[in-house]
Amino acid sequence: MAMASRIGDRSTSDVVARLRTPDGRDEWIYCHSHILVEKSKYFADRLSDTWPTCQILDSRNCVEVNCQEHDFDHHITVLRLFYCFKSSIPDMCHGVKNALGILQVAVELGCPEIIATCVDYLEASPWEEAEEEEILKIIPGLGLLAEPILARLQPVNPNTIVKIFLSATVFATSLLPPTMVDLKTSAQEQIEYMLTEDDDAPLLMADDDIKLKVRQNFKGLLTRFNNIVNSACETGEMNDFQCFLVDMSWACQILTKLELLKDFVENWIDASENIVKAVDRVSQQAEMLETKLKVIEVTSKVLEAIGYGNVILPTAKRLHMVRIWLPFVRILKLSFDSLTIDENDCSVVKMDSDIWQSLESAFASIILALPSGEQAEILSEWLQNKHVRYPDLTEVFEVWCYRSKVANRRLAHITSSNGMIKML
């Protein structure tokens, strides 16, 4: 008998579902009480003998349903679904947004069959970003029956996060064919995102065991970079060198976040002389200028780590970095200023303008931490150089002059073995 009944069939209906909105919309839907009672707790309660009031409309029992204008059509859909086979309900969902509206009405009217079908539909369907945000607003208020929809958004077990992170690190630091560059870049971006603190805390807090495994993964990358640098020095072939520079820039960022930068810094120091030789072999064309600027971006991070005490190194290595990179940066700044503007006064090469200031500050910090004798040699060369304007070591000169002038008085109580203040 239920299958013979059709919604809206006035000749066989015995109940009116009256949909009303605050705006005055009022629609009568001719229905059948045995179907409404079977499919909906809301209607079952109101059509029971125990319900205190039962309206009569058009010689039929009448059940009012108050709804809003935005979900009026979803109420009509739910009433129609009462008359459908369960297997056909998903076909009437017509997308995530519509299914979400139907689910809300089904929860309101207490329709377990429709709720279950909508939950299955939403749980299995792909979501657009806006739909996902809407689901996050609505589903938590719909109770336990709707919770499976949120399964893809639930926090992941920390052990699983670690496993994903380490697997991605292995992949991102591996030697991959050119056809997989995009995949590697994506993995590198996600690793950085996992470690970044923004509106949310980092997804991963690395312990000593994780850091040890990460160091092992990055050692292979650093070794391959050294081999590429040596090859570039010998052959002048820069394609592989340019590709590896991108990886090294990323590696510097990741290892900084993990407080594992020392291996990277020491490797960069050891390779510095060959890096400078390799890039000095190429022309001053804009394309190669970009390569040199990428080298400078990485070098800047290394110099900052040394200059600000994040990586502690012996004097010889700090002095080596100054002697290698100070002349290189000075000449590159001149090249950059002369070649980055075309005939239309447009920039040919894009570069963060703050990097030159960062380099200048890092050099100043490193030089001021060297023994005074080495400082004097560096300042003497700087004052005699025709490109004295960059990097500007005026602050270093001022501090050196002050320290030198007051040294005898300040260190009078410190004597060498022969009773004299040691001259550096």
C-alpha positions as CSV (number, residue, x, y, z in Angstrom):
1,M,0.0,0.0,0.0
2,A,2.9,2.3,0.8
3,M,4.2,1.9,-2.7
4,A,0.9,2.8,-4.2
5,S,0.8,6.1,-2.3
6,R,2.1,9.2,-4.0
7,I,2.9,12.5,-2.4
8,G,0.5,15.2,-3.3
9,D,-2.3,12.7,-4.1
10,R,-5.2,14.5,-2.6
11,S,-7.6,11.7,-3.3
12,T,-5.7,9.2,-1.1
13,S,-4.0,11.4,1.5
14,D,-5.2,11.6,5.1
15,V,-2.9,14.2,6.4
16,V,-1.6,17.6,5.4
17,A,2.0,18.6,6.1
18,R,1.8,22.4,6.3
19,L,5.1,24.2,5.7
20,R,5.2,27.7,7.0
21,T,7.9,30.4,7.1
22,P,8.2,33.6,9.2
23,D,7.8,35.5,5.9
24,G,4.3,34.2,5.5
25,R,5.0,31.4,3.0
26,D,2.4,28.7,3.6
27,E,2.3,25.5,1.5
28,W,0.1,22.4,2.0
29,I,1.6,19.1,1.1
30,Y,-0.9,16.2,0.9
31,C,0.6,13.2,2.4
32,H,-0.2,9.8,4.0
33,S,0.0,9.3,7.7
34,H,1.3,5.7,7.6
35,I,4.3,6.9,5.6
36,L,5.0,10.0,7.7
37,V,4.8,8.0,10.9
38,E,7.2,5.3,9.6
39,K,9.8,7.7,8.2
40,S,9.8,10.6,10.8
41,K,9.7,10.7,14.5
42,Y,8.5,14.3,14.3
43,F,5.4,13.3,12.4
44,A,5.0,10.1,14.4
45,D,4.8,12.1,17.6
46,R,2.4,14.6,16.3
47,L,0.1,12.1,14.7
48,S,0.0,9.9,17.8
49,D,-3.0,9.7,20.1
50,T,-1.0,11.2,22.9
51,W,-0.2,14.4,21.1
52,P,-2.2,17.1,23.0
53,T,-3.4,19.1,19.9
54,C,-4.2,17.8,16.5
55,Q,-5.4,20.4,13.9
56,I,-7.9,19.6,11.2
57,L,-7.4,21.1,7.8
58,D,-9.4,20.3,4.7
59,S,-11.1,17.4,6.6
60,R,-7.7,15.9,7.3
61,N,-5.2,15.8,10.2
62,C,-2.7,18.7,9.8
63,V,0.8,18.8,11.1
64,E,2.6,22.2,10.9
65,V,6.3,22.4,10.2
66,N,7.9,25.8,10.8
67,C,11.0,26.4,8.6
68,Q,13.1,29.2,7.2
69,E,13.0,30.5,3.7
70,H,16.6,29.2,3.0
71,D,15.7,25.6,3.9
72,F,12.1,25.5,2.6
73,D,13.0,23.6,-0.5
74,H,15.0,21.0,1.6
75,H,11.8,20.4,3.6
76,I,9.9,19.6,0.4
77,T,12.7,17.3,-0.7
78,V,12.7,15.4,2.6
79,L,8.9,14.9,2.3
80,R,9.4,13.5,-1.2
81,L,12.2,11.2,-0.1
82,F,9.7,9.6,2.3
83,Y,8.1,8.1,-0.8
84,C,11.3,6.9,-2.4
85,F,13.2,3.6,-2.2
86,K,16.3,4.0,0.1
87,S,18.6,3.2,-2.8
88,S,17.3,6.2,-4.8
89,I,17.9,8.8,-2.0
90,P,21.6,9.5,-3.0
91,D,20.4,10.4,-6.5
92,M,18.3,13.2,-5.0
93,C,21.2,14.7,-3.0
94,H,22.5,16.6,-6.0
95,G,25.9,17.7,-4.5
96,V,27.4,18.4,-1.1
97,K,25.6,21.6,-0.4
98,N,22.1,20.2,-1.2
99,A,22.9,17.0,0.8
100,L,23.9,19.1,3.8
101,G,20.6,21.0,3.7
102,I,18.7,17.7,3.4
103,L,20.6,16.3,6.3
104,Q,19.8,19.3,8.6
105,V,16.1,18.9,7.9
106,A,16.3,15.1,8.3
107,V,17.9,15.6,11.8
108,E,15.2,18.2,12.7
109,L,12.4,15.8,11.7
110,G,14.0,12.7,13.1
111,C,14.4,10.7,9.8
112,P,17.0,8.0,10.5
113,E,16.9,6.4,7.1
114,I,17.6,9.8,5.3
115,I,20.1,10.8,7.9
116,A,22.1,7.6,7.4
117,T,22.0,8.0,3.6
118,C,23.1,11.7,3.7
119,V,25.9,10.9,6.1
120,D,27.2,8.1,3.8
121,Y,26.9,10.5,0.8
122,L,28.8,13.4,2.5
123,E,31.4,11.1,4.0
124,A,32.3,9.7,0.6
125,S,32.0,12.8,-1.5
126,P,34.8,15.2,-2.4
127,W,34.4,18.7,-0.9
128,E,35.3,22.1,-2.2
129,E,37.0,24.4,0.3
130,A,33.8,26.5,0.9
131,E,31.8,23.3,1.4
132,E,34.3,22.0,3.9
133,E,34.0,25.2,5.9
134,E,30.2,25.0,5.8
135,I,30.4,21.3,7.0
136,L,32.6,22.4,9.9
137,K,29.9,24.9,10.9
138,I,27.0,22.6,10.7
139,I,27.9,19.0,11.4
140,P,29.1,19.4,15.0
141,G,25.6,20.6,16.0
142,L,23.8,17.6,14.4
143,G,24.8,15.0,17.0
144,L,26.6,11.7,17.0
145,L,24.8,10.3,13.9
146,A,26.6,12.9,11.7
147,E,30.1,12.5,13.2
148,P,31.4,10.1,10.6
149,I,31.3,12.9,8.1
150,L,34.1,14.6,9.9
151,A,36.4,11.5,9.8
152,R,38.7,13.1,7.2
153,L,39.2,16.2,9.4
154,Q,40.0,14.5,12.7
155,P,43.5,14.9,14.3
156,V,45.9,12.2,13.3
157,N,47.8,10.0,15.6
158,P,51.2,11.7,16.4
159,N,53.1,8.5,15.4
160,T,51.4,8.7,12.0
161,I,52.5,12.3,11.6
162,V,56.1,11.4,12.3
163,K,55.9,8.6,9.8
164,I,54.6,10.9,7.1
165,F,57.1,13.6,7.9
166,L,60.1,11.3,7.8
167,S,58.9,9.6,4.6
168,A,58.4,13.0,3.0
169,T,61.9,14.1,4.1
170,V,63.5,11.0,2.6
171,F,61.6,11.7,-0.7
172,A,62.4,15.5,-0.7
173,T,66.1,14.9,-0.2
174,S,66.5,12.1,-2.6
175,L,68.1,12.2,-6.1
176,L,65.1,12.1,-8.4
177,P,64.7,12.3,-12.2
178,P,63.7,15.7,-13.7
179,T,60.2,14.4,-14.3
180,M,59.6,14.3,-10.6
181,V,60.8,17.8,-9.8
182,D,57.2,19.0,-9.2
183,L,56.5,16.2,-6.8
184,K,59.7,16.9,-4.9
185,T,58.9,20.6,-4.7
186,S,55.4,19.8,-3.4
187,A,56.9,17.5,-0.7
188,Q,59.4,20.2,0.3
189,E,56.6,22.8,0.6
190,Q,54.5,20.5,2.8
191,I,57.4,19.6,5.1
192,E,58.0,23.3,5.6
193,Y,54.3,23.8,6.3
194,M,54.3,21.0,8.9
195,L,57.0,22.8,10.8
196,T,55.7,26.3,10.5
197,E,53.9,28.1,13.3
198,D,51.1,30.3,12.0
199,D,47.6,30.6,13.3
200,D,48.1,27.0,14.5
201,A,50.9,25.3,16.2
202,P,53.4,23.3,14.1
203,L,52.0,19.9,13.2
204,L,55.2,18.3,14.4
205,M,57.5,18.9,17.3
206,A,60.8,17.1,16.5
207,D,62.4,15.1,19.3
208,D,66.1,13.9,19.3
209,D,65.2,10.7,17.6
210,I,63.4,12.5,14.7
211,K,66.3,15.0,14.4
212,L,68.8,12.3,14.2
213,K,66.9,10.7,11.3
214,V,66.5,14.0,9.6
215,R,70.2,14.7,9.9
216,Q,71.0,11.4,8.2
217,N,68.6,12.2,5.3
218,F,70.1,15.7,4.7
219,K,73.7,14.4,4.8
220,G,73.1,12.7,1.5
221,L,71.7,15.9,0.0
222,L,74.8,17.9,1.2
223,T,77.2,15.3,-0.1
224,R,75.6,15.4,-3.6
225,F,75.7,19.2,-3.5
226,N,79.4,19.1,-2.8
227,N,79.9,16.8,-5.8
228,I,77.9,19.1,-8.0
229,V,79.9,22.1,-6.9
230,N,83.2,20.3,-7.6
231,S,81.9,19.3,-11.0
232,A,80.8,22.9,-11.8
233,C,84.3,24.2,-10.9
234,E,85.9,21.7,-13.4
235,T,83.4,21.8,-16.3
236,G,81.5,25.1,-15.9
237,E,78.2,23.1,-16.3
238,M,75.7,25.0,-14.1
239,N,72.3,23.3,-14.8
240,D,72.6,20.8,-12.0
241,F,74.2,23.4,-9.7
242,Q,71.2,25.7,-10.2
243,C,68.8,22.9,-9.4
244,F,70.6,22.0,-6.3
245,L,70.7,25.6,-5.1
246,V,66.9,25.5,-4.8
247,D,67.2,22.3,-2.7
248,M,69.9,24.0,-0.5
249,S,67.8,27.1,0.1
250,W,64.9,24.8,1.2
251,A,67.2,22.7,3.3
252,C,68.5,25.8,5.1
253,Q,65.0,26.8,6.0
254,I,64.0,23.3,7.3
255,L,67.2,22.8,9.3
256,T,66.8,26.2,10.8
257,K,63.3,25.3,12.0
258,L,64.6,22.0,13.5
259,E,67.7,23.7,15.1
260,L,70.0,21.5,13.0
261,L,71.7,24.1,11.0
262,K,75.3,23.4,12.2
263,D,75.9,20.6,9.7
264,F,74.6,22.7,6.9
265,V,76.7,25.8,7.9
266,E,79.9,23.7,8.2
267,N,79.2,22.1,4.8
268,W,78.6,25.5,3.2
269,I,81.8,26.9,4.7
270,D,83.8,24.0,3.4
271,A,82.3,24.3,-0.1
272,S,82.4,28.2,-0.2
273,E,85.6,28.5,-2.1
274,N,84.5,26.2,-4.8
275,I,81.0,27.8,-4.9
276,V,82.6,31.2,-5.5
277,K,84.9,29.7,-8.2
278,A,82.0,28.0,-10.0
279,V,79.7,31.1,-10.1
280,D,82.6,33.4,-11.0
281,R,83.2,31.4,-14.2
282,V,79.8,32.3,-15.6
283,S,78.8,35.5,-17.4
284,Q,77.0,38.5,-15.9
285,Q,73.8,37.8,-17.9
286,A,70.5,38.2,-16.0
287,E,69.9,34.5,-15.9
288,M,73.2,33.8,-14.2
289,L,72.7,36.8,-12.0
290,E,69.7,35.1,-10.6
291,T,71.8,32.1,-9.8
292,K,74.3,34.2,-8.0
293,L,71.5,35.9,-6.0
294,K,70.2,32.5,-5.0
295,V,73.8,31.7,-3.8
296,I,73.7,34.9,-1.8
297,E,70.3,34.1,-0.3
298,V,71.7,30.9,1.2
299,T,75.0,32.5,2.2
300,S,73.0,35.2,4.0
301,K,71.3,32.6,6.2
302,V,74.6,31.0,6.9
303,L,76.3,34.3,7.8
304,E,73.4,35.2,10.0
305,A,73.6,31.9,11.9
306,I,77.3,32.5,12.5
307,G,77.1,36.2,13.2
308,Y,74.2,35.9,15.7
309,G,75.7,32.9,17.6
310,N,73.2,30.4,16.5
311,V,76.0,28.2,15.2
312,I,79.3,28.4,17.2
313,L,82.5,28.0,15.1
314,P,86.2,28.5,15.7
315,T,87.9,31.7,14.6
316,A,89.5,30.2,11.6
317,K,86.2,29.2,10.0
318,R,84.5,32.5,10.8
319,L,87.5,34.4,9.3
320,H,87.4,32.1,6.2
321,M,83.8,33.0,5.6
322,V,84.5,36.8,5.7
323,R,87.5,36.5,3.4
324,I,85.6,34.4,0.9
325,W,82.3,36.1,0.8
326,L,82.9,39.8,1.6
327,P,84.7,40.4,-1.8
328,F,82.1,38.3,-3.6
329,V,79.1,40.2,-2.1
330,R,80.8,43.5,-2.8
331,I,81.2,42.8,-6.5
332,L,77.8,41.2,-6.8
333,K,76.1,44.2,-5.4
334,L,77.7,46.3,-8.0
335,S,76.6,43.9,-10.8
336,F,73.1,43.8,-9.4
337,D,72.8,47.6,-9.3
338,S,74.1,47.9,-12.9
339,L,72.2,45.0,-14.5
340,T,68.8,44.8,-12.8
341,I,67.4,47.9,-14.5
342,D,66.6,47.7,-18.3
343,E,66.1,50.5,-20.7
344,N,62.5,51.0,-19.4
345,D,63.8,51.4,-15.8
346,C,62.2,48.0,-15.0
347,S,63.8,45.5,-12.7
348,V,65.2,42.5,-14.6
349,V,65.9,40.4,-11.5
350,K,63.7,40.4,-8.5
351,M,65.3,40.2,-5.1
352,D,64.3,41.0,-1.6
353,S,65.8,44.4,-0.9
354,D,66.3,43.6,2.8
355,I,68.9,40.9,1.9
356,W,71.7,43.4,1.4
357,Q,71.0,45.0,4.8
358,S,70.9,41.5,6.3
359,L,74.3,40.6,4.8
360,E,75.8,43.9,6.0
361,S,74.6,43.3,9.5
362,A,75.8,39.7,9.5
363,F,79.3,40.7,8.3
364,A,79.5,43.3,11.0
365,S,78.6,40.9,13.7
366,I,81.0,38.3,12.5
367,I,83.9,40.8,12.1
368,L,83.3,42.3,15.6
369,A,83.7,38.8,17.1
370,L,87.1,38.2,15.5
371,P,90.4,39.0,17.2
372,S,91.2,42.7,17.0
373,G,94.2,42.0,14.7
374,E,92.1,40.2,12.1
375,Q,89.5,43.1,12.4
376,A,92.3,45.6,11.6
377,E,93.3,43.7,8.5
378,I,89.7,43.5,7.2
379,L,89.1,47.2,7.9
380,S,92.4,48.2,6.3
381,E,91.4,46.4,3.1
382,W,87.9,47.9,3.3
383,L,89.2,51.5,3.6
384,Q,91.6,51.0,0.6
385,N,88.9,49.5,-1.6
386,K,87.3,51.7,-4.2
387,H,83.9,50.1,-3.4
388,V,83.9,51.2,0.2
389,R,80.2,52.0,0.2
390,Y,79.1,48.3,0.4
391,P,79.2,46.6,2.7
392,D,79.4,49.7,4.9
393,L,81.7,48.7,7.9
394,T,81.5,52.1,9.5
395,E,80.1,50.7,12.7
396,V,82.8,48.0,12.8
397,F,85.4,50.7,12.4
398,E,84.0,52.8,15.2
399,V,83.8,49.9,17.6
400,W,87.4,48.8,16.7
401,C,88.7,52.3,17.2
402,Y,87.1,52.5,20.7
403,R,88.2,49.1,21.8
404,S,91.8,49.7,20.6
405,K,92.0,53.0,22.3
406,V,90.9,51.9,25.7
407,A,92.4,48.4,25.5
408,N,95.4,49.1,27.7
409,R,93.3,50.7,30.4
410,R,90.5,48.1,30.3
411,L,92.9,45.1,30.2
412,A,95.6,46.4,32.5
413,H,95.0,43.6,35.0
414,I,95.4,40.9,32.4
415,T,99.0,40.3,31.6
416,S,100.9,37.8,29.5
417,S,103.6,35.5,31.0
418,N,106.2,38.2,30.6
419,G,104.1,40.7,32.5
420,M,103.0,42.7,29.4
421,I,99.6,43.0,27.8
422,K,99.5,40.7,24.8
423,M,99.5,42.6,21.5
424,L,97.3,41.1,18.8
